[in-house]
Amino acid sequence: MKDYNMRDIIRKILKEEFYNSSKMNYGDDSVTFEFKDMSVGKPFNGKRNVFFNKLRILNGSYLAGENSQVILKGNGLELEIPPEYFRLTKRKDSGFVDLNIIRKIKPSIVDSLFDDTSYSDNTSNDKVTSTLIRSALKIAFKPFWKERDTIFSPGLRDIHTIGEKTGGDETWSIMNFFDTKKEVQAKIQQKWEKEGKEDNLFQWLIKTFKEDETFLRELIEMQWRSIQNGYETELYVSKKLSDNIGGNTEFFPPGSIMDRYNSIDMVINGESYQVKPLSYVKEVIQQDGKKYYYVNTYGMREDYKRKDIDYIVYGSKGGKVYVFPNKKYYVKNRGEVLHFEEPKIY
């Protein structure tokens, strides 16, 4: 592995420290809006906007494109929007952000914006998307669809569950992950193009989920292979940390509000942890004696720094567990991370 230039590393650390400081203490150049409700606009030039309606400023002043951060509060949500992605309407009583940006910042908002009626019988949509899959599952397995409650986010429960695969009592359905896996979407798209092009895609997908048991099983097995290692790693790591740290431990199951919306897998003695699988970790010593840790993982995200997470944890079944503070690291890509603080190792 090629060492990073020390000047680049120092620059990233300083930039990160500045960001973390401004995150905790919103500066004078940030602005906080309160909104009453959200809506999604019609497609235009291949894009859709999410509108935040009936805005009023709670703190700061809005300076188009010049604020350090735009914070939106409402409907039990708090969103931090990079200023370059936020715009006010001409009347200035609503603001809007590109739907694709919202998906990256807060994927769960899609649940609030789209429902079964998003795809009518007359839709010309010819591409399998995450939203279409989720809407079709909701109709195809309606008796098993549960809305958000005090523990779980909206989704299917008690059918084709994780518990059935592990011998445990997890009620969250493996099908809930269909909208996150590109390979599943591609497999559905391929089947649609081969046999369903004369039909309405949405209605065809509902019928396929309900009636083609063989195909559904293939999708479930593909999805389970994708999430099995991560799920089993989380269980192993949670037990390892609980046994070594002790105290009050709470593990959040798949589909829980804390896991899906807040990216928190567990809390021990009031401190929160996000768990990631570990391929390997390497300690790298620089010429000046300073060091960093190179971590090879899967699914790491830069936006964890903006969440209320105390520690990033890496582990694999039967191996050591590395616990890093959720600060002073650089996400090279979703599989490679450089940590500049010492980990605790269990």
C-alpha beads as a LAMMPS data file, in Angstrom:
LAMMPS data file: protein, C-alpha beads

346 atoms
345 bonds

1 atom types
1 bond types

-500.0 500.0 xlo xhi
-500.0 500.0 ylo yhi
-500.0 500.0 zlo zhi

Masses

1 110.0

Atoms # bond

1 1 1 0.000 0.000 0.000
2 1 1 1.308 3.445 -0.930
3 1 1 1.841 5.828 2.016
4 1 1 -0.028 9.102 1.905
5 1 1 1.975 12.334 1.702
6 1 1 2.206 13.694 5.246
7 1 1 1.188 17.190 4.112
8 1 1 -2.035 15.778 2.630
9 1 1 -2.759 13.856 5.825
10 1 1 -2.237 16.937 8.023
11 1 1 -4.459 18.973 5.713
12 1 1 -7.239 16.407 5.985
13 1 1 -6.937 16.262 9.786
14 1 1 -7.117 20.052 10.116
15 1 1 -10.075 20.201 7.758
16 1 1 -11.802 17.453 9.728
17 1 1 -11.175 19.119 13.091
18 1 1 -12.628 22.354 11.740
19 1 1 -15.675 20.489 10.432
20 1 1 -16.249 18.615 13.701
21 1 1 -15.963 21.860 15.633
22 1 1 -18.457 23.631 13.412
23 1 1 -20.751 20.613 13.596
24 1 1 -20.980 20.863 17.363
25 1 1 -21.158 24.650 17.454
26 1 1 -22.964 25.955 14.428
27 1 1 -21.208 29.167 13.504
28 1 1 -22.716 32.578 12.878
29 1 1 -22.849 31.784 9.151
30 1 1 -25.129 28.754 9.530
31 1 1 -28.910 28.972 9.278
32 1 1 -31.610 26.806 10.844
33 1 1 -35.091 26.558 9.314
34 1 1 -38.217 24.973 10.714
35 1 1 -40.589 23.396 8.155
36 1 1 -44.171 22.171 8.496
37 1 1 -44.268 19.420 5.870
38 1 1 -42.459 17.892 2.903
39 1 1 -43.511 17.083 -0.648
40 1 1 -41.840 15.729 -3.758
41 1 1 -42.035 17.585 -7.068
42 1 1 -42.758 16.134 -10.483
43 1 1 -39.822 14.891 -12.584
44 1 1 -38.170 17.671 -14.589
45 1 1 -35.177 17.155 -16.881
46 1 1 -34.577 13.779 -15.279
47 1 1 -34.538 15.182 -11.726
48 1 1 -36.976 15.544 -8.837
49 1 1 -36.833 17.963 -5.944
50 1 1 -37.947 17.516 -2.344
51 1 1 -39.740 20.615 -1.058
52 1 1 -39.679 21.744 2.575
53 1 1 -42.795 23.837 3.010
54 1 1 -43.879 26.720 5.255
55 1 1 -40.351 27.592 6.276
56 1 1 -39.401 29.975 9.030
57 1 1 -35.933 30.792 10.309
58 1 1 -35.135 29.658 13.849
59 1 1 -31.501 30.780 13.979
60 1 1 -29.132 32.730 11.752
61 1 1 -29.693 34.359 8.370
62 1 1 -29.972 32.747 4.976
63 1 1 -27.228 33.792 2.540
64 1 1 -27.735 31.882 -0.712
65 1 1 -24.773 29.566 -1.197
66 1 1 -22.689 31.277 1.485
67 1 1 -23.913 29.652 4.712
68 1 1 -21.557 27.099 6.240
69 1 1 -24.525 24.810 6.837
70 1 1 -28.289 24.748 6.270
71 1 1 -30.205 22.904 8.996
72 1 1 -33.820 21.873 8.421
73 1 1 -36.031 20.849 11.352
74 1 1 -39.556 19.490 11.218
75 1 1 -41.729 16.370 11.347
76 1 1 -39.377 14.890 13.962
77 1 1 -36.421 15.238 11.571
78 1 1 -33.248 17.286 11.608
79 1 1 -31.258 17.483 8.376
80 1 1 -27.882 19.087 7.722
81 1 1 -27.790 20.180 4.078
82 1 1 -24.611 21.387 2.354
83 1 1 -25.521 24.955 1.310
84 1 1 -24.754 24.411 -2.372
85 1 1 -27.661 21.926 -2.593
86 1 1 -30.345 24.070 -0.955
87 1 1 -32.451 26.742 -2.689
88 1 1 -35.423 28.872 -1.704
89 1 1 -38.442 29.185 -3.978
90 1 1 -39.289 32.610 -5.424
91 1 1 -41.870 33.178 -2.687
92 1 1 -39.219 32.205 -0.108
93 1 1 -41.711 30.262 1.993
94 1 1 -40.392 26.895 0.801
95 1 1 -36.990 25.436 0.038
96 1 1 -35.966 22.507 -2.106
97 1 1 -33.168 19.935 -2.430
98 1 1 -32.530 17.388 -5.178
99 1 1 -34.088 14.020 -4.278
100 1 1 -30.817 12.193 -4.982
101 1 1 -29.020 14.386 -2.437
102 1 1 -31.721 13.662 0.152
103 1 1 -31.340 9.926 -0.501
104 1 1 -27.656 10.171 0.421
105 1 1 -28.160 12.334 3.501
106 1 1 -31.281 10.630 4.888
107 1 1 -32.433 7.586 2.860
108 1 1 -35.375 6.955 5.178
109 1 1 -37.123 10.130 3.993
110 1 1 -38.159 8.224 0.874
111 1 1 -40.578 6.280 3.111
112 1 1 -42.321 9.541 3.961
113 1 1 -42.408 10.885 0.415
114 1 1 -43.544 7.888 -1.584
115 1 1 -46.388 5.439 -1.110
116 1 1 -48.320 2.930 -3.210
117 1 1 -49.831 5.681 -5.376
118 1 1 -46.418 6.786 -6.625
119 1 1 -46.837 4.303 -9.483
120 1 1 -50.190 4.364 -11.238
121 1 1 -51.522 1.891 -13.789
122 1 1 -50.682 4.421 -16.495
123 1 1 -47.043 4.942 -15.531
124 1 1 -44.525 4.802 -18.342
125 1 1 -41.740 3.922 -15.912
126 1 1 -39.683 1.137 -17.475
127 1 1 -36.838 0.879 -14.997
128 1 1 -36.694 -1.051 -11.740
129 1 1 -35.863 1.353 -8.898
130 1 1 -35.523 1.145 -5.137
131 1 1 -38.758 3.057 -4.568
132 1 1 -40.701 0.887 -7.015
133 1 1 -39.471 -2.313 -5.333
134 1 1 -40.421 -1.037 -1.881
135 1 1 -43.868 0.084 -3.023
136 1 1 -44.504 -3.251 -4.767
137 1 1 -43.471 -5.249 -1.698
138 1 1 -45.832 -3.191 0.433
139 1 1 -48.787 -4.155 -1.771
140 1 1 -47.745 -7.743 -2.562
141 1 1 -47.364 -8.651 1.121
142 1 1 -49.794 -6.167 2.645
143 1 1 -50.702 -8.295 5.716
144 1 1 -47.026 -8.339 6.706
145 1 1 -46.299 -4.648 6.133
146 1 1 -45.931 -2.776 9.409
147 1 1 -45.750 0.980 9.699
148 1 1 -43.220 2.661 11.930
149 1 1 -43.594 2.020 15.637
150 1 1 -41.499 2.811 18.703
151 1 1 -38.786 0.313 17.687
152 1 1 -38.969 -0.469 13.975
153 1 1 -38.961 1.607 10.801
154 1 1 -41.642 0.812 8.164
155 1 1 -41.196 -2.570 6.485
156 1 1 -42.145 -6.227 6.178
157 1 1 -42.022 -8.371 9.284
158 1 1 -42.802 -12.028 10.077
159 1 1 -42.286 -13.265 6.505
160 1 1 -39.016 -14.606 5.004
161 1 1 -37.249 -13.330 8.095
162 1 1 -33.647 -13.146 9.229
163 1 1 -34.678 -15.366 12.142
164 1 1 -35.621 -18.149 9.729
165 1 1 -32.036 -18.167 8.443
166 1 1 -30.305 -17.939 11.805
167 1 1 -32.617 -19.955 14.010
168 1 1 -33.230 -16.819 16.058
169 1 1 -36.228 -14.596 16.691
170 1 1 -35.475 -11.692 14.310
171 1 1 -38.766 -10.709 12.643
172 1 1 -37.318 -8.303 10.057
173 1 1 -37.804 -9.610 6.516
174 1 1 -34.830 -10.167 4.224
175 1 1 -36.986 -8.704 1.455
176 1 1 -36.698 -5.280 3.091
177 1 1 -33.127 -5.147 1.784
178 1 1 -34.118 -5.653 -1.866
179 1 1 -34.178 -1.904 -2.459
180 1 1 -30.538 -1.552 -1.359
181 1 1 -28.849 -4.191 -3.510
182 1 1 -28.034 -3.352 -7.119
183 1 1 -27.674 -7.028 -8.074
184 1 1 -31.248 -7.737 -6.959
185 1 1 -32.537 -4.779 -8.953
186 1 1 -30.554 -5.933 -11.997
187 1 1 -31.958 -9.466 -11.739
188 1 1 -35.521 -8.126 -11.578
189 1 1 -34.826 -5.784 -14.495
190 1 1 -33.491 -8.686 -16.566
191 1 1 -36.579 -10.800 -15.897
192 1 1 -38.864 -7.871 -16.704
193 1 1 -37.175 -7.205 -20.040
194 1 1 -37.353 -10.900 -20.937
195 1 1 -40.968 -11.639 -20.109
196 1 1 -42.944 -8.625 -18.956
197 1 1 -42.408 -5.751 -21.393
198 1 1 -46.018 -5.827 -22.610
199 1 1 -47.281 -5.228 -19.061
200 1 1 -47.196 -2.335 -16.626
201 1 1 -43.913 -2.699 -14.710
202 1 1 -45.334 -1.887 -11.290
203 1 1 -48.285 -4.268 -11.587
204 1 1 -46.024 -6.932 -13.083
205 1 1 -43.635 -6.632 -10.158
206 1 1 -46.442 -6.979 -7.595
207 1 1 -47.711 -10.091 -9.387
208 1 1 -44.191 -11.554 -9.658
209 1 1 -43.516 -11.077 -5.944
210 1 1 -46.853 -12.704 -5.066
211 1 1 -46.941 -15.591 -7.536
212 1 1 -43.415 -16.516 -8.662
213 1 1 -42.174 -18.283 -5.545
214 1 1 -39.099 -19.736 -7.271
215 1 1 -37.900 -16.330 -8.443
216 1 1 -38.634 -14.749 -5.075
217 1 1 -36.569 -17.434 -3.342
218 1 1 -33.681 -16.723 -5.691
219 1 1 -33.806 -13.041 -4.757
220 1 1 -33.986 -13.864 -1.050
221 1 1 -30.976 -16.193 -1.254
222 1 1 -28.994 -13.580 -3.188
223 1 1 -29.871 -10.923 -0.621
224 1 1 -29.123 -13.157 2.363
225 1 1 -25.650 -14.002 1.029
226 1 1 -25.041 -10.267 0.831
227 1 1 -26.088 -9.405 4.382
228 1 1 -25.273 -12.617 6.260
229 1 1 -21.650 -11.789 7.037
230 1 1 -22.495 -8.281 8.210
231 1 1 -25.328 -9.500 10.417
232 1 1 -23.250 -12.262 12.022
233 1 1 -20.338 -9.855 12.469
234 1 1 -22.583 -7.416 14.336
235 1 1 -23.736 -10.167 16.692
236 1 1 -20.164 -11.314 17.367
237 1 1 -18.842 -7.783 17.897
238 1 1 -21.727 -6.776 20.140
239 1 1 -21.131 -9.769 22.417
240 1 1 -17.359 -9.191 22.418
241 1 1 -17.745 -5.559 23.430
242 1 1 -20.461 -6.287 25.961
243 1 1 -18.345 -8.974 27.634
244 1 1 -15.233 -6.783 27.777
245 1 1 -16.716 -3.388 28.589
246 1 1 -19.591 -4.501 30.780
247 1 1 -22.439 -2.375 32.023
248 1 1 -25.698 -1.584 30.269
249 1 1 -25.750 -2.840 26.664
250 1 1 -28.500 -2.411 24.075
251 1 1 -28.243 -4.018 20.618
252 1 1 -30.500 -2.627 17.892
253 1 1 -31.858 -5.270 15.487
254 1 1 -32.048 -4.914 11.693
255 1 1 -34.840 -2.578 10.675
256 1 1 -34.825 -0.694 13.957
257 1 1 -35.146 3.076 13.888
258 1 1 -31.749 3.480 15.560
259 1 1 -30.039 1.200 13.037
260 1 1 -31.715 2.328 9.827
261 1 1 -32.102 6.047 10.455
262 1 1 -29.296 6.843 12.897
263 1 1 -26.674 4.223 11.872
264 1 1 -26.290 3.084 15.470
265 1 1 -25.912 -0.676 15.944
266 1 1 -25.528 -0.711 19.713
267 1 1 -25.208 1.460 22.802
268 1 1 -23.041 0.556 25.814
269 1 1 -23.262 2.685 28.940
270 1 1 -24.730 5.538 26.935
271 1 1 -22.089 5.504 24.162
272 1 1 -23.058 4.592 20.597
273 1 1 -21.297 2.240 18.169
274 1 1 -21.452 1.645 14.414
275 1 1 -20.135 -1.834 13.502
276 1 1 -18.356 -2.633 10.228
277 1 1 -16.858 -5.911 8.924
278 1 1 -13.071 -6.152 8.992
279 1 1 -10.875 -7.730 6.330
280 1 1 -7.634 -6.517 7.885
281 1 1 -6.019 -3.580 9.657
282 1 1 -2.453 -2.333 9.249
283 1 1 -0.473 0.102 11.385
284 1 1 1.514 2.465 9.145
285 1 1 4.513 4.362 10.565
286 1 1 5.490 7.607 8.808
287 1 1 9.101 8.783 8.450
288 1 1 8.555 11.332 11.212
289 1 1 7.392 8.605 13.591
290 1 1 3.709 9.464 13.397
291 1 1 1.325 6.725 12.403
292 1 1 -2.114 5.933 11.157
293 1 1 -4.173 2.772 10.786
294 1 1 -5.198 1.491 7.387
295 1 1 -8.477 -0.445 7.626
296 1 1 -9.887 -2.629 4.872
297 1 1 -13.625 -2.959 5.392
298 1 1 -16.957 -2.744 3.576
299 1 1 -19.692 -0.097 3.445
300 1 1 -17.872 2.685 5.294
301 1 1 -19.328 6.161 4.777
302 1 1 -18.020 9.683 5.231
303 1 1 -21.362 10.921 6.556
304 1 1 -20.972 8.889 9.774
305 1 1 -19.015 11.909 11.016
306 1 1 -22.224 13.940 10.870
307 1 1 -24.183 11.438 12.931
308 1 1 -24.437 11.003 16.676
309 1 1 -22.031 8.049 16.731
310 1 1 -19.268 7.831 19.336
311 1 1 -17.254 4.934 17.925
312 1 1 -16.615 3.125 14.643
313 1 1 -15.968 -0.568 15.297
314 1 1 -14.374 -3.136 12.990
315 1 1 -14.402 -6.870 13.540
316 1 1 -14.838 -10.318 12.035
317 1 1 -16.175 -13.511 13.567
318 1 1 -13.609 -15.054 15.885
319 1 1 -11.130 -12.212 15.477
320 1 1 -10.025 -9.088 17.290
321 1 1 -12.309 -6.072 17.529
322 1 1 -10.934 -2.573 16.850
323 1 1 -12.765 0.415 18.337
324 1 1 -11.910 3.856 16.892
325 1 1 -13.356 7.231 17.934
326 1 1 -15.721 8.621 15.302
327 1 1 -13.324 11.412 14.332
328 1 1 -9.982 12.039 12.654
329 1 1 -10.260 9.555 9.822
330 1 1 -10.308 9.680 6.050
331 1 1 -12.636 7.487 3.985
332 1 1 -10.669 6.798 0.816
333 1 1 -13.592 4.742 -0.490
334 1 1 -16.268 2.512 1.046
335 1 1 -13.708 -0.241 1.559
336 1 1 -10.606 1.704 2.668
337 1 1 -10.280 3.984 5.683
338 1 1 -7.322 5.750 7.326
339 1 1 -7.726 6.313 11.077
340 1 1 -5.416 8.786 12.796
341 1 1 -6.263 7.916 16.414
342 1 1 -5.319 4.859 18.453
343 1 1 -7.966 2.142 18.676
344 1 1 -8.986 0.119 21.659
345 1 1 -8.500 -3.547 20.834
346 1 1 -10.507 -6.408 22.349

Bonds

1 1 1 2
2 1 2 3
3 1 3 4
4 1 4 5
5 1 5 6
6 1 6 7
7 1 7 8
8 1 8 9
9 1 9 10
10 1 10 11
11 1 11 12
12 1 12 13
13 1 13 14
14 1 14 15
15 1 15 16
16 1 16 17
17 1 17 18
18 1 18 19
19 1 19 20
20 1 20 21
21 1 21 22
22 1 22 23
23 1 23 24
24 1 24 25
25 1 25 26
26 1 26 27
27 1 27 28
28 1 28 29
29 1 29 30
30 1 30 31
31 1 31 32
32 1 32 33
33 1 33 34
34 1 34 35
35 1 35 36
36 1 36 37
37 1 37 38
38 1 38 39
39 1 39 40
40 1 40 41
41 1 41 42
42 1 42 43
43 1 43 44
44 1 44 45
45 1 45 46
46 1 46 47
47 1 47 48
48 1 48 49
49 1 49 50
50 1 50 51
51 1 51 52
52 1 52 53
53 1 53 54
54 1 54 55
55 1 55 56
56 1 56 57
57 1 57 58
58 1 58 59
59 1 59 60
60 1 60 61
61 1 61 62
62 1 62 63
63 1 63 64
64 1 64 65
65 1 65 66
66 1 66 67
67 1 67 68
68 1 68 69
69 1 69 70
70 1 70 71
71 1 71 72
72 1 72 73
73 1 73 74
74 1 74 75
75 1 75 76
76 1 76 77
77 1 77 78
78 1 78 79
79 1 79 80
80 1 80 81
81 1 81 82
82 1 82 83
83 1 83 84
84 1 84 85
85 1 85 86
86 1 86 87
87 1 87 88
88 1 88 89
89 1 89 90
90 1 90 91
91 1 91 92
92 1 92 93
93 1 93 94
94 1 94 95
95 1 95 96
96 1 96 97
97 1 97 98
98 1 98 99
99 1 99 100
100 1 100 101
101 1 101 102
102 1 102 103
103 1 103 104
104 1 104 105
105 1 105 106
106 1 106 107
107 1 107 108
108 1 108 109
109 1 109 110
110 1 110 111
111 1 111 112
112 1 112 113
113 1 113 114
114 1 114 115
115 1 115 116
116 1 116 117
117 1 117 118
118 1 118 119
119 1 119 120
120 1 120 121
121 1 121 122
122 1 122 123
123 1 123 124
124 1 124 125
125 1 125 126
126 1 126 127
127 1 127 128
128 1 128 129
129 1 129 130
130 1 130 131
131 1 131 132
132 1 132 133
133 1 133 134
134 1 134 135
135 1 135 136
136 1 136 137
137 1 137 138
138 1 138 139
139 1 139 140
140 1 140 141
141 1 141 142
142 1 142 143
143 1 143 144
144 1 144 145
145 1 145 146
146 1 146 147
147 1 147 148
148 1 148 149
149 1 149 150
150 1 150 151
151 1 151 152
152 1 152 153
153 1 153 154
154 1 154 155
155 1 155 156
156 1 156 157
157 1 157 158
158 1 158 159
159 1 159 160
160 1 160 161
161 1 161 162
162 1 162 163
163 1 163 164
164 1 164 165
165 1 165 166
166 1 166 167
167 1 167 168
168 1 168 169
169 1 169 170
170 1 170 171
171 1 171 172
172 1 172 173
173 1 173 174
174 1 174 175
175 1 175 176
176 1 176 177
177 1 177 178
178 1 178 179
179 1 179 180
180 1 180 181
181 1 181 182
182 1 182 183
183 1 183 184
184 1 184 185
185 1 185 186
186 1 186 187
187 1 187 188
188 1 188 189
189 1 189 190
190 1 190 191
191 1 191 192
192 1 192 193
193 1 193 194
194 1 194 195
195 1 195 196
196 1 196 197
197 1 197 198
198 1 198 199
199 1 199 200
200 1 200 201
201 1 201 202
202 1 202 203
203 1 203 204
204 1 204 205
205 1 205 206
206 1 206 207
207 1 207 208
208 1 208 209
209 1 209 210
210 1 210 211
211 1 211 212
212 1 212 213
213 1 213 214
214 1 214 215
215 1 215 216
216 1 216 217
217 1 217 218
218 1 218 219
219 1 219 220
220 1 220 221
221 1 221 222
222 1 222 223
223 1 223 224
224 1 224 225
225 1 225 226
226 1 226 227
227 1 227 228
228 1 228 229
229 1 229 230
230 1 230 231
231 1 231 232
232 1 232 233
233 1 233 234
234 1 234 235
235 1 235 236
236 1 236 237
237 1 237 238
238 1 238 239
239 1 239 240
240 1 240 241
241 1 241 242
242 1 242 243
243 1 243 244
244 1 244 245
245 1 245 246
246 1 246 247
247 1 247 248
248 1 248 249
249 1 249 250
250 1 250 251
251 1 251 252
252 1 252 253
253 1 253 254
254 1 254 255
255 1 255 256
256 1 256 257
257 1 257 258
258 1 258 259
259 1 259 260
260 1 260 261
261 1 261 262
262 1 262 263
263 1 263 264
264 1 264 265
265 1 265 266
266 1 266 267
267 1 267 268
268 1 268 269
269 1 269 270
270 1 270 271
271 1 271 272
272 1 272 273
273 1 273 274
274 1 274 275
275 1 275 276
276 1 276 277
277 1 277 278
278 1 278 279
279 1 279 280
280 1 280 281
281 1 281 282
282 1 282 283
283 1 283 284
284 1 284 285
285 1 285 286
286 1 286 287
287 1 287 288
288 1 288 289
289 1 289 290
290 1 290 291
291 1 291 292
292 1 292 293
293 1 293 294
294 1 294 295
295 1 295 296
296 1 296 297
297 1 297 298
298 1 298 299
299 1 299 300
300 1 300 301
301 1 301 302
302 1 302 303
303 1 303 304
304 1 304 305
305 1 305 306
306 1 306 307
307 1 307 308
308 1 308 309
309 1 309 310
310 1 310 311
311 1 311 312
312 1 312 313
313 1 313 314
314 1 314 315
315 1 315 316
316 1 316 317
317 1 317 318
318 1 318 319
319 1 319 320
320 1 320 321
321 1 321 322
322 1 322 323
323 1 323 324
324 1 324 325
325 1 325 326
326 1 326 327
327 1 327 328
328 1 328 329
329 1 329 330
330 1 330 331
331 1 331 332
332 1 332 333
333 1 333 334
334 1 334 335
335 1 335 336
336 1 336 337
337 1 337 338
338 1 338 339
339 1 339 340
340 1 340 341
341 1 341 342
342 1 342 343
343 1 343 344
344 1 344 345
345 1 345 346
